[in-house]
Amino acid sequence: MKLITVAGPPSSGKTSVILRLIEHLEEKTGVVKFDCLTGFDKARYEEMGVPVQAGFSGKFCPDHFFVNNVEGCAAWGLRRELDILITESAGLCNRCSPHITGVLGVCVVDCLAGVHTPRKIGPMLKFADVVVITKGDIVSQAEREVFSWGVRQANGRARIFFVNGITGQGAFLLAKKTLEARDLSSLRDMRLRFTTPAAACAYCTGEIRIGEAYQMGMMRKMDFTDA
């Protein structure tokens, strides 16, 4: 089974891109959707007859939730005898690290987010194999070129595809790249491409009071002294 990790900022068009991608794949494809509090994308996959599972991290870090469950995702896909399994996760803080060494990693970004956005996104863009740029039909060719240049500044080795999530334009080339992914039988002992966000403090365990007396564990303080 081929495993593809797809990530990107919220509302960048990840689900639409995946749906258009699946339309160009003859292989049996399933999706596991990682979200935080709630989501409605599972119904969109079910309408297309795509095998799908959805998980919500709740109060836990979405990255840690992903790592804890991705091996189970792969096992589920193998049990369903899928040819391709796609995981979808939203990088809410842009610090997320959902890509695995040896697994095709895709980052979806919205060119309406601003020309500096690619350099504000962390490992989910910088360590991706493929960067998909969406909503390019809304802006000019010059704006698309500038945004693409920003992606190149952040990740000079990734393949860049412009995909229209409504019409599906560009999804065929993305499908060809997807079929180049390696086949896997397990994720055991494989590694993330970058560390997940580090957090082990009192607020992680439920503390809600403000004040240094309640702040324990891994902390980072800003320097507010006048220059």
Secondary structure, DSSP 8 states (H G I E B T S, - for coil): -EEEEEEESTTSSHHHHHHHHHHT--S-EEEEEEESS--SHHHHHHHTT--EEEEE-TTS-HHHHHHHHHHHHHHHHHHTT-SEEEEEEE-SSS-----BTTSEEEEEEETTS-TTHHHH--HHHHT-SEEEEE-GGGS-HHHHHHHHHHHHHH-SSSEEEE--TTT-TTHHHHHHHHTTS-B-S--TT--BSS------BGGGGT----SGGG--BS---------
